[in-house]
């Protein structure tokens, strides 16, 4: 393969990196391509699994020979610290590569040593910032975790065309079609946890598992203020393979907590907010300490509202069915306090639209969140 431009090489590295989604977390997805002076591909690699070789090491190992004057294009700055694997910057130096092109600098802080410094100290020419925006977007969850200590929040809901997630009686199955639900299973298979409120857990009695399984077995998290979740729900049928974490308030009874723990759940007691519900901030801090990188919030409206009010949501995945239910008391997609003035409405960026049968799918990133600082 011969590339036409340096940007095309980096674009190929980005595509390679995507193959690690769901398998490398809490590490970032990274792709690397080695090319000769004429931009002919010498070898390539990507970070395939957590604890395994990094993209640069894979690309170097895959090369039978690295021609003089070759360059390596990598979506993320090569590491210079010893972790589960040796430093990639040193591997590049040993390989004799004299030119490195980097898409995004590493947002993680590893002391005073950086990959760029190690490479330049060895006399290697380093360029940074090629396709910087897509390279940063690729590792947005990793960037947030490293810069804030908090997981990246995906908010997902299915709603009717008039913006309802349930009728006035609470009926919600099914709003979206089977094709949309298949896509949701794909989302579940690449995140660390799937999160719902107790109301959703009771109304839908979901398993919250990915079918077929994806690369990750997501923890099922239920916000349940008084720890009264039924221990015979479907959530507990696969608790050995798909852990259950119940988030309750500080005043939940010891008896209720013990009953859930006996059923196989882990229970986290959280300080409560002004409405007496578990405060999402200490919960997210706790999950960040556990290095959970991606959380998928599947509802209901109260939990999604709490997340939005706390400015915790990073990305949305919305399925819009061509249906109308009406009714003042039908449930909206997002509850909570909400925005008071329309000019302050939260913008979405990097919008994507698609169709799943008759359903319209819209996804986007919550604006003004770069996690660069």
C-alpha positions in Angstrom: 0.0 0.0 0.0 1.2 3.5 -0.9 -0.3 6.5 0.7 -0.8 9.8 -1.2 -0.3 12.2 1.7 0.9 12.2 5.4 -2.7 12.9 6.4 -3.8 9.7 4.7 -1.2 7.7 6.7 -2.6 9.1 9.9 -6.2 8.5 8.8 -5.2 4.8 8.3 -3.6 4.8 11.8 -6.9 6.1 13.2 -8.9 3.3 11.5 -6.5 0.7 13.0 -6.9 2.2 16.5 -10.7 1.7 16.4 -10.2 -2.0 16.3 -9.2 -1.9 20.0 -12.4 -0.3 21.2 -13.8 -2.1 24.2 -10.7 -4.3 24.6 -8.0 -1.8 25.6 -9.7 0.3 28.3 -8.7 1.9 30.7 -5.8 2.4 28.2 -6.5 4.5 25.1 -7.0 3.3 21.6 -3.9 3.8 19.5 -2.8 3.0 15.9 0.6 3.2 14.3 1.9 2.9 10.7 5.5 2.7 9.6 6.2 4.1 6.1 9.3 4.6 4.0 10.4 7.8 2.3 7.9 7.3 -0.5 5.0 6.8 2.0 4.8 3.1 1.2 3.6 1.1 4.1 6.3 -1.0 5.8 4.2 -2.3 8.7 1.4 -1.3 11.0 -0.1 -2.1 14.4 -2.6 -1.2 17.0 -3.2 -1.6 20.7 -5.4 -4.7 20.8 -5.9 -5.4 24.4 -5.2 -4.0 27.9 -1.9 -5.3 29.1 -0.8 -6.3 25.6 1.8 -4.6 23.4 1.2 -1.0 22.4 0.6 0.0 18.8 4.2 1.2 18.1 5.7 -2.1 19.4 3.2 -4.1 17.3 4.2 -2.1 14.2 7.9 -2.5 14.8 7.6 -6.2 15.5 5.5 -6.7 12.3 8.3 -5.2 10.1 10.7 -7.6 8.5 13.0 -4.7 7.9 12.7 -1.0 8.5 14.2 0.9 5.6 16.6 3.8 6.3 14.7 7.0 6.5 11.4 5.4 7.5 8.8 7.3 9.6 6.3 6.1 12.1 2.9 7.7 12.3 1.1 7.2 15.6 -2.2 8.6 16.8 -1.0 9.2 20.4 2.3 10.3 21.7 4.5 7.2 22.4 4.8 6.5 26.1 8.1 7.0 27.9 7.3 5.4 31.3 7.4 1.8 32.4 3.9 0.4 32.9 2.6 -3.1 31.9 4.8 -2.8 28.9 8.2 -1.2 28.2 8.3 2.4 26.9 7.4 2.8 23.3 9.6 5.8 22.8 12.7 3.7 23.6 11.5 1.0 21.3 11.3 3.5 18.5 14.8 4.7 19.2 16.2 1.1 19.2 14.4 0.4 15.9 16.4 3.2 14.2 13.4 5.2 13.1 14.4 8.8 12.7 11.1 10.6 12.1 8.0 10.4 14.2 4.6 12.0 13.4 2.2 12.2 16.4 -1.5 13.1 16.2 -2.2 13.9 19.9 0.0 14.5 22.9 -0.6 12.2 25.8 -3.0 13.7 28.3 -1.8 11.4 31.1 0.8 12.9 33.5 3.7 10.6 34.0 6.1 12.8 35.9 8.5 15.1 34.0 9.4 12.6 31.2 7.5 12.6 28.0 7.7 10.5 24.8 8.4 13.6 22.7 11.3 14.6 24.9 12.8 11.1 24.9 12.6 11.0 21.1 14.0 14.5 20.5 16.8 13.8 23.0 17.8 10.8 20.8 18.1 13.1 17.7 14.8 12.0 16.2 12.7 14.5 14.3 9.2 14.7 15.9 6.2 16.4 14.4 3.0 16.8 16.4 -0.6 17.8 15.6 -1.3 16.0 12.4 -5.1 15.4 12.4 -5.0 16.5 16.0 -8.8 16.9 16.3 -9.8 13.3 15.3 -6.9 11.9 17.2 -8.1 13.8 20.4 -11.7 12.7 19.8 -10.6 9.1 19.5 -9.3 9.1 23.1 -11.9 11.5 24.6 -12.9 9.0 27.3 -9.3 8.3 28.2 -8.6 12.1 28.2 -11.5 12.8 30.6 -10.5 10.0 33.0 -6.8 11.1 33.1 -7.6 14.9 33.4 -10.6 14.8 35.8 -10.6 11.3 37.4 -14.1 10.8 36.2 -15.6 8.3 33.7 -16.9 9.3 30.3 -20.7 9.4 30.3 -22.7 8.1 27.3 -26.4 9.0 27.6 -28.8 6.8 25.7 -32.5 6.8 25.3 -35.3 5.9 22.9 -38.2 8.2 22.5 -41.3 8.8 20.4 -41.4 11.7 17.9 -43.1 13.8 20.5 -40.2 13.3 23.0 -41.7 10.7 25.3 -39.9 7.6 26.8 -43.1 6.1 28.3 -46.8 6.7 28.2 -48.8 8.2 31.1 -49.2 4.7 32.5 -45.5 4.0 32.3 -45.6 1.7 29.3 -42.4 1.8 27.4 -41.8 -1.5 25.6 -41.0 -1.2 22.9 -40.5 2.3 21.6 -37.6 1.5 19.3 -37.4 -1.3 16.8 -35.3 -4.4 16.8 -32.6 -3.0 14.7 -32.1 -0.1 17.1 -32.0 -2.5 20.0 -29.3 -4.5 18.3 -27.2 -1.4 18.1 -27.7 -0.8 21.9 -26.4 -4.2 22.5 -23.3 -3.3 20.6 -22.9 -0.2 22.8 -23.2 -2.3 25.9 -20.5 -4.6 24.7 -17.8 -1.9 24.7 -18.5 0.0 27.9 -17.4 -0.6 31.5 -20.9 -0.2 33.0 -24.6 0.1 32.0 -26.4 2.4 34.5 -30.2 2.7 35.2 -32.4 4.1 37.9 -34.5 1.8 40.1 -37.6 2.9 38.4 -36.3 1.6 35.0 -35.1 -1.6 36.6 -38.5 -2.3 38.1 -40.6 -1.2 35.1 -38.6 -3.1 32.4 -36.9 -5.8 34.5 -34.0 -5.7 32.1 -30.9 -7.9 32.0 -28.7 -5.0 30.7 -26.3 -7.4 29.1 -24.9 -7.4 25.6 -26.3 -10.0 23.3 -24.3 -11.3 21.6 -21.5 -10.5 24.1 -19.0 -7.8 23.2 -15.3 -7.5 24.2 -16.4 -6.2 27.7 -18.7 -7.6 30.3 -20.3 -4.4 31.6 -21.1 -4.0 35.3 -24.8 -3.3 35.7 -25.3 -0.3 38.0 -28.6 0.6 39.6 -29.3 3.8 41.5 -31.6 2.7 44.3 -31.9 5.2 47.1 -33.3 2.8 49.8 -31.7 -0.4 48.4 -35.0 -2.1 47.8 -34.3 -3.6 44.4 -35.9 -7.0 44.0 -33.2 -9.7 44.4 -35.2 -12.0 42.1 -35.0 -9.6 39.1 -33.3 -10.6 35.8 -30.3 -8.5 36.8 -29.3 -11.2 39.3 -29.6 -14.1 36.9 -26.1 -13.6 35.5 -24.4 -11.9 38.4 -21.3 -14.1 38.3 -20.5 -13.0 34.8 -22.0 -9.6 34.8 -21.5 -7.9 38.2 -24.3 -5.9 39.8 -23.5 -2.7 41.7 -26.3 -1.0 43.6 -25.9 2.6 44.5 -27.9 3.6 47.5 -28.2 6.5 49.9 -26.4 6.8 53.2 -29.6 6.0 55.1 -30.5 2.8 53.3 -31.2 0.1 55.9 -28.5 -2.5 56.8 -31.1 -5.2 56.3 -31.8 -4.1 52.7 -28.1 -3.8 51.9 -27.4 -7.3 53.4 -30.2 -8.8 51.3 -28.8 -7.4 48.1 -25.2 -8.5 49.0 -26.5 -12.0 49.7 -28.0 -12.0 46.2 -24.6 -11.3 44.8 -24.6 -7.5 44.4 -22.0 -5.0 45.5 -23.5 -2.0 47.3 -22.0 1.5 47.3 -23.4 3.9 49.9 -23.4 7.5 48.6 -24.1 10.9 50.1 -27.4 12.1 48.9 -28.4 15.3 47.0 -30.9 17.9 48.0 -33.7 15.6 46.8 -32.5 12.7 49.0 -31.2 10.7 46.1 -27.6 9.4 45.7 -25.5 12.2 44.6 -24.0 11.4 41.2 -20.7 13.2 41.8 -19.3 11.0 44.5 -20.5 7.9 42.7 -18.7 9.0 39.5 -15.6 9.8 41.5 -15.7 6.3 43.0 -16.1 4.7 39.6 -13.3 6.8 38.2 -11.0 5.5 41.0 -11.9 2.0 39.8 -10.7 3.1 36.3 -14.0 2.7 34.7 -13.7 4.7 31.5 -17.0 4.5 29.7 -20.5 4.4 31.4 -23.7 4.0 29.4 -26.6 5.7 31.1 -29.8 4.1 29.9 -32.4 5.9 32.0 -34.8 6.7 33.3 -35.6 10.4 33.1 -34.7 11.2 36.7 -31.2 9.7 36.5 -30.5 11.3 33.1 -31.7 14.6 34.5 -29.4 14.3 37.5 -26.5 13.7 35.1 -27.4 16.6 32.9 -27.9 19.0 35.8 -24.4 18.0 37.0 -23.0 18.6 33.5 -21.7 15.0 33.6 -23.0 13.9 30.2 -20.3 13.7 27.5 -22.1 12.0 24.5 -25.7 11.2 23.6 -27.1 8.3 21.6 -30.8 8.9 20.8 -33.3 6.6 19.0 -36.4 8.5 17.7 -39.3 6.3 16.7 -42.0 7.5 14.3 -44.7 7.3 16.9 -46.8 9.7 19.0 -48.2 9.1 22.4 -49.1 12.6 23.7 -50.3 13.3 27.2 -49.1 15.8 29.8 -48.1 13.1 32.2 -46.2 11.0 29.7 -42.5 10.8 30.7 -40.0 13.1 29.0 -36.6 11.7 28.0 -34.7 13.9 30.5 -36.0 15.0 33.9 -34.2 17.0 36.6 -34.2 20.7 36.9 -33.1 21.5 33.4 -32.0 24.7 31.7 -34.0 27.8 32.6 -33.3 29.9 29.4 -33.1 28.7 25.8 -29.9 30.6 25.0 -28.3 28.5 27.7 -29.4 25.2 26.1 -26.5 22.7 25.9 -25.2 22.4 22.3 -24.1 19.2 20.7 -21.2 18.8 18.3 -19.9 16.2 15.9 -23.4 15.2 15.1 -24.1 11.9 13.4 -27.4 10.7 12.0 -28.4 7.2 10.8 -31.4 5.1 10.2 -32.3 1.8 11.8 -35.3 0.7 9.8 -37.9 3.4 10.5 -36.1 4.7 13.6 -33.9 7.8 13.3 -30.6 7.7 15.2 -28.9 10.9 16.4 -25.6 11.0 18.3 -23.4 13.8 19.3 -20.9 15.1 21.7 -21.8 17.6 24.4 -20.1 20.8 23.4 -17.2 22.7 25.0 -15.6 19.6 26.6 -12.0 19.1 25.5 -10.4 17.9 28.8 -7.2 19.5 27.7 -6.5 21.0 31.1 
